[in-house]
Amino acid sequence: MLFSDKLFEKEKIVAPEFKNIFQLALKSQKHPGDLLLFHVNGFYDEYMASIKHTATKQFDPHVIGLGREGHSEADHYNFIHHYRTTNVLQIPYQEHVSNVKWDPQRKQEIESILKAEELSIQVEMLIYLKFWEADSSIKKLYELSQILLGKSYDWYFKIGKGDGIYNYFQKRHEIIRIHIRDAIQGVCPIFSQILKDAYKSQVRNAIAHSQYWFSNYISLN
């Protein structure tokens, strides 16, 4: 379940840091267009590269726009946005804890609340995977880290295996931990810590492989 007081608590930490990151990115970008490319999703298009050039038509495979990953992200975002705007409880978190404190006279009411909470957590686990497994989410964080480090925008970033023009990264968790979180620790320690707090590979694995159960809290196998 989402609690408004908990969300505001996190916002006090995250919102100011987002402003700091934007200002730092403006100053550190290697090319004045790098932050713009991050915003409009610059990428290398294999299809455009495969089109045969003619004397009158030349096709540049360095393009901008949603792409397949972006269209996928848009659909997932709509789902996440709907959930987060329709499932926020206004009662304080501690009041909720008190409401589910066991009382035999309120057995049915408490069990009903706990069932609703378990269902909401199942949805939130799905959202957790949608974000940390999505190529678009990881690409954005990676490109942002490149800019913050004063490196060139990477047109050829790619998750997977292969060769050729792409810069391939095989494992998502290594990209997140090594090439994003740890890489920016020196220039954005607060943002690095936010990512460390938010991304837990053990939690991700437990969710992905259904290795958890509910008691009064979530237990990971």
BAFI-3210 file (N, C-alpha, C; in Angstrom, 3 decimals, decimal comma, padded with zeros to 6 digits):
// residues 221
n [1|2|3|4|5|6|7|8|9|10|11|12|13|14|15|16|17|18|19|20|21|22|23|24|25|26|27|28|29|30|31|32|33|34|35|36|37|38|39|40|41|42|43|44|45|46|47|48|49|50|51|52|53|54|55|56|57|58|59|60|61|62|63|64|65|66|67|68|69|70|71|72|73|74|75|76|77|78|79|80|81|82|83|84|85|86|87|88|89|90|91|92|93|94|95|96|97|98|99|100|101|102|103|104|105|106|107|108|109|110|111|112|113|114|115|116|117|118|119|120|121|122|123|124|125|126|127|128|129|130|131|132|133|134|135|136|137|138|139|140|141|142|143|144|145|146|147|148|149|150|151|152|153|154|155|156|157|158|159|160|161|162|163|164|165|166|167|168|169|170|171|172|173|174|175|176|177|178|179|180|181|182|183|184|185|186|187|188|189|190|191|192|193|194|195|196|197|198|199|200|201|202|203|204|205|206|207|208|209|210|211|212|213|214|215|216|217|218|219|220|221]
n.u [000,840|000,385|001,353|000,539|002,026|004,450|005,289|005,632|007,690|009,810|009,894|010,964|013,631|014,278|013,248|014,719|017,225|016,869|016,705|019,280|020,750|019,979|021,037|023,746|024,149|023,756|026,043|028,111|027,875|029,380|028,999|027,001|024,552|024,034|022,397|019,963|019,717|019,468|016,955|015,278|015,721|018,032|019,212|020,794|019,623|018,981|017,406|017,253|019,885|020,160|018,955|019,376|021,612|021,240|022,035|020,558|019,312|020,109|020,483|020,583|021,440|021,443|019,146|016,218|013,599|010,799|011,118|011,163|011,595|010,769|008,028|007,155|007,807|006,029|003,512|003,842|004,307|001,818|000,269|001,604|001,329|-001,449|-001,886|-000,415|-001,750|-004,235|-004,182|-003,274|-003,133|-004,550|-004,407|-002,090|000,895|001,543|-000,923|-002,247|-000,760|-001,571|-004,236|-004,238|-003,335|-003,549|-006,729|-009,111|-011,841|-012,087|-011,553|-012,434|-012,452|-009,740|-008,428|-009,456|-008,346|-005,623|-005,538|-006,135|-003,897|-001,839|-002,485|-002,077|000,657|001,600|001,042|002,691|005,168|005,279|005,402|007,888|009,577|008,940|010,073|012,893|013,693|013,209|014,462|014,447|014,347|016,802|018,545|018,072|018,985|021,635|022,572|022,207|024,035|026,392|026,454|026,574|029,085|030,642|031,074|030,720|027,514|026,078|025,394|025,285|024,613|023,593|021,681|022,438|023,755|026,352|027,987|029,772|028,703|027,479|027,667|027,761|026,140|025,825|024,553|021,941|021,936|024,598|025,038|023,386|024,477|027,339|027,982|026,281|025,175|027,541|029,383|028,670|028,978|030,972|030,406|027,692|026,712|024,358|022,306|023,376|023,176|020,395|019,723|021,009|019,513|017,070|017,343|017,624|019,231|018,690|016,037|014,846|015,409|014,023|011,381|011,135|011,396|009,378|009,870|008,985|006,991|004,091|003,742|003,468|004,931|006,956|008,564|011,564|012,539]
n.v [-001,195|002,295|005,094|008,384|009,978|008,637|008,868|011,660|011,935|010,681|012,304|014,711|014,183|013,275|015,128|017,690|016,711|015,931|018,413|019,310|017,416|018,016|020,611|020,032|018,274|020,000|021,560|019,704|018,250|016,938|017,704|020,386|019,426|017,034|016,596|017,207|015,147|013,042|013,654|013,428|010,868|009,714|007,330|004,507|003,319|000,268|-000,552|001,771|001,964|-000,185|000,457|000,966|003,288|005,925|007,991|010,249|009,971|009,811|008,091|008,619|006,665|007,489|008,438|010,052|009,807|007,739|004,927|001,289|000,493|002,767|002,939|000,666|001,383|003,511|002,264|000,717|002,744|004,043|002,141|002,040|004,706|004,938|003,207|004,430|006,803|006,177|004,624|005,638|005,970|008,134|008,069|008,092|006,081|004,768|004,725|002,901|000,613|000,323|-000,222|-002,811|-004,297|-007,182|-008,210|-010,129|-009,505|-008,004|-009,611|-010,388|-007,909|-007,092|-009,180|-008,754|-006,266|-006,945|-008,783|-007,126|-005,514|-007,338|-007,957|-005,472|-005,202|-007,243|-006,171|-003,932|-005,164|-006,152|-003,751|-002,881|-004,728|-004,093|-001,567|-001,877|-003,865|-002,960|-002,057|000,600|002,131|001,509|002,338|005,127|005,885|005,113|006,723|009,222|009,062|008,995|011,588|013,108|012,391|013,693|012,507|011,478|011,343|008,190|006,753|004,142|002,349|-000,773|-003,461|-006,790|-009,515|-009,599|-008,264|-005,862|-002,515|-001,693|-000,875|-003,289|-004,495|-007,076|-007,864|-006,707|-006,008|-005,460|-003,214|-001,378|-001,326|-001,033|000,603|002,717|003,432|003,119|004,438|007,156|007,927|009,605|012,128|012,579|011,875|011,687|010,995|008,593|007,117|007,062|005,390|003,100|002,500|002,029|-000,003|-003,369|-006,257|-008,765|-008,563|-008,120|-010,579|-012,358|-011,564|-011,961|-014,721|-015,659|-016,124|-015,654|-014,870|-014,048|-012,824|-011,118|-009,371|-009,060|-011,974|-013,109|-015,901]
n.w [000,000|-000,635|001,166|001,976|003,777|003,892|001,257|000,990|002,779|001,451|-000,774|000,144|000,221|-002,347|-004,330|-004,128|-004,882|-007,523|-008,782|-008,305|-009,754|-012,387|-012,758|-012,422|-014,551|-016,728|-016,520|-016,701|-019,062|-021,973|-024,607|-025,832|-026,623|-025,425|-023,108|-024,182|-026,064|-024,299|-023,285|-025,553|-026,327|-027,957|-030,299|-031,954|-034,941|-036,218|-038,381|-039,976|-040,626|-042,277|-044,646|-048,071|-049,415|-051,789|-054,649|-054,278|-051,863|-048,524|-045,504|-042,124|-039,430|-036,795|-034,684|-033,180|-030,691|-029,581|-030,241|-030,160|-027,499|-026,139|-026,735|-025,438|-022,825|-022,441|-022,297|-019,982|-018,170|-018,117|-016,788|-014,289|-013,480|-013,238|-011,094|-009,003|-008,665|-007,808|-005,582|-003,156|000,257|002,618|005,329|008,077|008,090|010,525|011,753|010,185|010,847|013,491|013,040|012,069|014,117|016,028|017,078|018,484|018,406|016,162|014,059|011,365|010,049|010,259|008,903|006,366|005,721|005,725|003,624|001,476|001,608|001,044|-001,612|-002,819|-002,433|-004,031|-006,554|-006,436|-006,349|-008,924|-010,309|-009,403|-010,685|-013,345|-013,608|-012,961|-014,685|-017,198|-020,367|-021,202|-018,837|-017,629|-019,627|-019,640|-017,059|-017,315|-019,470|-018,317|-016,225|-017,694|-018,735|-016,370|-015,547|-017,307|-019,744|-023,206|-024,829|-025,205|-028,051|-028,786|-026,831|-025,537|-024,305|-023,838|-025,842|-028,279|-031,231|-033,234|-033,928|-031,570|-028,023|-025,932|-022,994|-020,840|-018,393|-016,438|-013,681|-013,200|-014,777|-013,477|-010,847|-011,129|-013,408|-013,175|-010,453|-008,704|-010,280|-010,315|-007,730|-006,736|-007,812|-007,496|-004,727|-003,140|-004,945|-005,829|-003,475|-003,206|-005,348|-004,460|-002,199|-003,392|-005,329|-004,973|-005,551|-004,466|-003,661|-006,124|-007,394|-005,720|-006,150|-008,939|-009,122|-007,575|-004,841|-002,046|000,859|002,856|006,145|008,983|007,709|004,707|003,787|002,463|000,603]
ca.u [000,000|001,095|000,897|000,911|003,078|005,699|005,674|006,146|008,969|010,797|009,952|011,834|015,008|014,463|012,945|015,852|018,338|016,584|017,090|020,737|021,232|019,744|022,020|025,054|024,196|023,931|027,429|029,094|027,711|030,547|028,518|025,808|023,325|023,936|021,223|018,808|019,639|018,921|015,523|014,524|016,092|018,825|019,676|021,231|018,519|019,478|016,612|017,677|021,238|020,078|018,391|020,419|021,764|021,260|022,672|019,685|018,793|021,047|019,758|021,440|020,855|021,412|017,807|015,623|012,200|010,484|011,647|010,404|011,718|009,974|006,601|006,945|007,847|004,812|002,431|004,102|004,140|000,378|-000,166|002,183|000,738|-002,814|-001,825|000,095|-002,677|-005,532|-003,981|-002,571|-003,937|-004,296|-004,153|-000,664|001,324|001,455|-002,340|-002,530|-000,157|-002,454|-005,506|-004,109|-002,874|-004,515|-007,797|-010,086|-013,161|-012,049|-010,881|-012,788|-012,015|-008,279|-008,069|-009,812|-007,330|-004,368|-005,661|-006,021|-002,499|-001,051|-002,764|-001,423|002,097|001,846|001,064|003,879|006,310|005,272|005,888|009,320|010,223|008,731|011,039|014,298|013,985|012,942|015,633|014,356|014,702|018,241|019,213|017,988|019,885|023,006|022,902|022,302|025,307|027,449|026,462|027,035|030,519|031,338|031,361|029,854|026,273|026,363|024,383|025,364|024,322|022,699|021,671|022,370|025,000|026,535|029,202|029,449|028,827|026,895|028,383|026,898|026,226|025,036|023,789|021,291|022,319|025,940|024,884|022,804|025,368|028,705|028,096|025,402|025,216|028,897|030,124|028,366|029,067|031,863|029,852|026,312|026,616|022,982|021,583|023,937|022,589|018,983|019,694|021,408|018,365|015,919|017,588|018,200|019,193|018,064|014,587|014,485|015,437|012,935|010,128|011,144|011,280|008,278|010,460|008,644|005,690|003,609|003,285|003,202|005,805|007,356|009,735|012,192|013,130]
ca.v [000,000|003,561|006,005|009,745|010,504|008,004|009,445|013,008|011,744|010,398|013,452|015,723|013,803|013,064|016,304|018,619|016,077|015,987|019,759|019,337|016,596|018,742|021,690|019,421|017,739|021,135|022,022|018,649|017,584|017,130|018,438|021,129|018,741|015,718|016,529|017,192|013,782|012,238|013,965|012,972|009,473|009,427|005,943|004,009|002,532|-000,764|-000,550|002,901|001,660|-001,239|000,991|001,234|004,687|006,237|009,275|011,348|009,729|009,344|007,841|008,603|005,759|008,142|009,028|010,374|009,406|006,659|003,623|000,174|000,525|003,878|002,584|-000,290|002,137|004,325|001,399|000,363|003,950|004,274|001,214|002,483|006,001|004,693|002,616|005,362|007,919|005,681|003,717|006,320|006,115|009,402|007,857|007,896|004,685|004,216|004,461|001,630|-000,441|000,144|-000,794|-004,249|-004,971|-008,260|-008,078|-011,169|-008,927|-007,373|-010,622|-010,303|-006,604|-007,102|-010,103|-008,095|-005,232|-007,610|-009,353|-005,996|-005,079|-008,333|-007,789|-004,249|-005,452|-008,052|-005,238|-003,090|-005,989|-006,168|-002,430|-002,889|-005,441|-003,340|-000,472|-002,277|-004,785|-002,307|-001,525|002,054|002,694|001,341|003,200|006,512|006,063|004,988|007,918|010,324|008,911|009,387|013,048|013,601|012,113|014,460|011,646|011,687|010,576|006,893|006,382|002,713|001,532|-001,894|-004,551|-008,076|-010,081|-009,355|-007,568|-004,785|-001,119|-001,423|-001,098|-004,260|-004,802|-008,304|-008,053|-005,479|-005,646|-004,881|-001,860|-000,549|-001,176|-000,618|001,662|003,851|003,782|003,309|005,370|008,555|008,149|010,715|013,414|012,684|010,878|011,522|010,234|007,249|006,450|006,822|004,193|001,967|002,184|001,615|-001,232|-004,495|-007,406|-009,897|-008,344|-008,330|-012,020|-013,000|-011,257|-012,587|-016,181|-015,933|-016,702|-014,823|-015,173|-013,006|-013,063|-009,728|-008,615|-009,891|-012,808|-013,569|-017,227]
ca.w [000,000|-000,674|002,218|001,612|004,652|003,489|-000,029|001,258|003,465|000,409|-001,682|000,745|-000,105|-003,785|-005,159|-004,227|-005,574|-008,955|-009,223|-008,267|-010,865|-013,631|-012,838|-012,606|-015,913|-017,627|-016,441|-016,965|-020,359|-022,837|-025,779|-025,411|-027,011|-024,774|-022,235|-025,086|-026,591|-023,205|-023,179|-026,733|-026,555|-029,138|-030,376|-033,255|-035,494|-037,129|-039,612|-040,781|-041,110|-043,306|-045,886|-049,068|-049,796|-053,221|-054,940|-053,834|-050,511|-047,517|-044,257|-040,940|-038,417|-035,484|-034,694|-031,885|-030,581|-028,652|-030,585|-029,575|-026,043|-025,650|-026,813|-024,350|-021,585|-022,335|-021,831|-018,590|-017,360|-017,941|-015,746|-013,017|-013,137|-012,776|-009,751|-007,984|-008,466|-007,318|-004,445|-002,072|001,461|003,302|006,761|008,352|008,097|011,870|012,027|009,511|011,670|014,646|012,571|011,818|015,331|016,222|018,063|018,141|018,152|014,830|013,239|009,945|009,527|010,147|007,827|005,111|005,481|005,402|002,279|000,542|001,637|000,319|-003,040|-003,276|-002,463|-005,230|-007,682|-006,289|-006,736|-010,387|-010,712|-009,106|-011,784|-014,588|-013,682|-012,924|-015,781|-018,484|-021,056|-021,280|-017,533|-017,428|-020,611|-019,185|-015,933|-017,828|-020,243|-017,373|-015,514|-018,629|-018,795|-015,076|-015,457|-018,333|-020,889|-024,368|-024,914|-025,837|-029,048|-029,108|-025,641|-025,838|-023,333|-024,513|-026,335|-029,699|-031,636|-034,156|-033,540|-030,250|-026,769|-025,276|-021,571|-020,742|-017,160|-015,969|-012,322|-013,246|-015,312|-012,415|-009,692|-011,446|-014,407|-012,829|-009,020|-008,190|-011,140|-010,008|-006,293|-006,454|-008,255|-006,988|-003,646|-002,665|-005,965|-005,780|-002,309|-003,527|-006,184|-003,619|-001,348|-004,208|-006,079|-004,229|-006,455|-003,786|-003,734|-007,529|-007,667|-004,980|-006,844|-010,263|-009,004|-006,642|-003,636|-000,897|001,453|003,746|007,509|009,335|006,812|003,578|004,028|001,232|000,761]
c.u [000,876|000,497|001,430|002,038|004,443|006,208|006,263|007,511|010,089|010,981|010,903|013,309|015,235|014,288|014,108|017,030|018,126|016,983|018,608|021,330|021,103|020,785|023,427|025,216|024,397|025,394|028,427|028,975|028,869|030,197|027,236|024,490|023,103|022,692|019,940|018,624|019,077|017,406|014,718|014,905|016,800|019,293|020,063|020,177|019,052|018,722|017,055|019,057|021,207|019,537|019,520|020,437|021,760|021,918|021,855|019,174|019,871|020,299|020,746|020,787|020,843|020,130|017,363|014,170|012,020|011,210|010,805|010,433|010,841|008,479|006,245|006,882|006,558|003,645|002,612|003,897|002,658|-000,180|000,311|001,528|-000,688|-002,794|-001,439|-000,827|-004,038|-005,400|-003,168|-003,517|-003,551|-004,046|-002,655|-000,330|001,164|000,010|-002,767|-001,977|-001,034|-003,753|-005,429|-003,502|-003,937|-005,462|-008,873|-011,466|-013,241|-011,438|-011,166|-012,303|-010,505|-007,828|-008,363|-008,774|-006,013|-004,392|-005,507|-004,575|-001,611|-001,248|-002,045|000,091|002,467|001,939|002,326|005,157|006,421|005,811|007,399|010,083|010,113|009,769|012,465|014,676|013,849|014,220|015,629|014,757|016,209|019,022|019,204|018,960|021,349|023,426|023,056|023,630|026,476|027,593|027,012|028,544|031,324|031,740|030,358|028,589|026,548|025,223|024,250|025,167|023,312|022,819|021,531|023,736|025,124|027,856|028,802|029,553|028,335|027,895|027,501|027,208|025,289|024,095|023,248|021,798|023,718|025,903|024,414|023,812|026,718|028,751|027,177|025,632|026,626|029,667|029,894|028,518|029,914|031,286|028,437|026,095|025,191|022,175|022,072|023,330|021,112|018,844|020,058|020,255|017,219|016,122|018,303|018,087|018,534|016,545|014,106|014,405|014,296|011,592|010,051|010,905|010,231|008,773|010,242|007,300|005,358|003,318|002,825|004,075|006,168|008,604|010,263|012,839|014,648]
c.v [001,246|004,507|007,406|010,282|009,910|008,597|010,845|012,942|011,505|011,608|014,529|015,449|013,827|014,342|017,290|018,026|016,067|017,345|019,875|018,577|017,342|019,845|021,134|018,886|018,849|021,576|020,971|018,008|017,938|017,933|019,156|020,470|017,422|015,584|016,514|015,795|012,828|012,422|013,379|011,553|009,256|007,989|005,594|003,032|001,550|-000,770|000,578|002,640|000,637|-000,737|001,381|002,708|004,821|007,595|010,444|011,181|009,140|009,205|007,734|007,733|006,336|008,963|009,370|009,903|008,222|005,359|002,532|000,217|001,623|003,597|001,593|000,445|002,930|003,494|001,032|001,570|004,228|003,386|001,689|003,783|005,826|004,142|003,656|006,560|007,472|004,803|004,339|006,501|007,404|009,223|007,642|006,402|004,051|003,933|003,147|000,462|-000,734|-000,540|-002,304|-004,995|-005,966|-008,004|-009,093|-010,610|-008,260|-008,325|-010,450|-008,996|-006,589|-008,011|-009,499|-007,031|-005,867|-008,235|-008,270|-005,521|-006,051|-008,191|-006,560|-004,445|-006,308|-007,147|-004,385|-003,861|-006,053|-004,843|-002,339|-003,573|-004,663|-002,232|-000,977|-003,283|-004,120|-001,744|000,002|002,711|002,653|002,242|004,657|006,779|005,994|006,250|009,136|010,263|009,312|010,903|013,635|013,412|012,871|013,640|011,902|010,841|009,312|006,496|004,869|001,801|000,442|-002,943|-005,868|-008,563|-009,778|-008,703|-006,433|-003,427|-000,825|-001,619|-002,000|-004,411|-005,981|-008,342|-006,733|-005,047|-005,041|-003,461|-000,930|-000,285|-000,552|000,631|002,861|004,249|004,084|004,357|006,819|008,888|009,380|012,073|013,657|011,675|010,645|010,681|008,789|006,458|006,156|005,555|002,952|001,530|001,577|000,265|-002,263|-005,741|-008,625|-009,784|-008,621|-009,816|-012,747|-012,777|-012,020|-014,090|-016,607|-016,606|-015,777|-015,279|-014,087|-013,553|-011,684|-008,785|-009,549|-010,674|-013,309|-014,926|-017,200]
c.w [000,000|000,360|001,929|002,487|004,306|002,171|000,153|001,942|002,463|-000,511|-001,163|000,420|-001,613|-004,606|-005,246|-005,007|-007,078|-009,525|-009,287|-009,450|-012,188|-013,814|-013,086|-014,026|-016,937|-017,683|-016,925|-018,341|-021,295|-024,078|-025,375|-025,790|-026,295|-023,901|-023,054|-025,676|-025,544|-023,133|-024,336|-027,147|-027,893|-029,140|-031,814|-033,769|-036,537|-038,455|-040,534|-041,380|-042,241|-044,637|-046,838|-049,448|-051,315|-053,418|-054,389|-052,408|-049,609|-046,183|-043,098|-039,873|-037,004|-035,408|-033,265|-031,873|-029,652|-028,974|-029,934|-028,052|-025,451|-025,675|-025,702|-023,023|-021,371|-021,803|-020,360|-017,680|-017,105|-016,832|-014,369|-012,552|-012,605|-011,351|-008,710|-007,750|-007,928|-006,076|-003,312|-000,896|002,187|004,793|006,978|008,433|009,470|012,272|011,378|010,327|012,879|014,246|012,381|013,009|015,777|017,387|017,676|017,805|016,774|013,798|011,748|009,316|009,292|009,013|006,470|004,739|005,049|004,016|001,221|000,471|000,864|-001,182|-003,579|-003,372|-003,677|-006,462|-007,630|-006,621|-008,257|-010,919|-010,506|-010,243|-013,085|-014,729|-013,834|-014,004|-017,145|-019,094|-021,048|-019,963|-017,322|-018,387|-020,150|-018,039|-016,378|-018,569|-019,328|-016,614|-016,394|-018,670|-017,499|-014,897|-016,502|-019,540|-022,014|-024,268|-025,713|-026,769|-029,173|-027,900|-025,995|-024,739|-024,090|-024,933|-027,827|-029,990|-032,578|-033,498|-032,119|-029,107|-025,915|-023,790|-021,327|-019,543|-016,629|-014,594|-012,283|-013,808|-014,204|-011,309|-010,054|-012,328|-014,136|-011,377|-008,523|-008,977|-010,747|-008,532|-005,952|-006,806|-007,740|-005,868|-003,159|-003,653|-005,989|-004,623|-002,533|-004,356|-005,374|-002,732|-002,155|-004,888|-005,216|-005,117|-005,809|-003,831|-005,156|-007,848|-006,965|-005,662|-008,162|-010,197|-007,980|-005,359|-002,430|-000,358|002,461|005,138|007,999|008,519|005,664|003,955|002,693|001,476|000,574]
res [m|l|f|s|d|k|l|f|e|k|e|k|i|v|a|p|e|f|k|n|i|f|q|l|a|l|k|s|q|k|h|p|g|d|l|l|l|f|h|v|n|g|f|y|d|e|y|m|a|s|i|k|h|t|a|t|k|q|f|d|p|h|v|i|g|l|g|r|e|g|h|s|e|a|d|h|y|n|f|i|h|h|y|r|t|t|n|v|l|q|i|p|y|q|e|h|v|s|n|v|k|w|d|p|q|r|k|q|e|i|e|s|i|l|k|a|e|e|l|s|i|q|v|e|m|l|i|y|l|k|f|w|e|a|d|s|s|i|k|k|l|y|e|l|s|q|i|l|l|g|k|s|y|d|w|y|f|k|i|g|k|g|d|g|i|y|n|y|f|q|k|r|h|e|i|i|r|i|h|i|r|d|a|i|q|g|v|c|p|i|f|s|q|i|l|k|d|a|y|k|s|q|v|r|n|a|i|a|h|s|q|y|w|f|s|n|y|i|s|l|n]
***
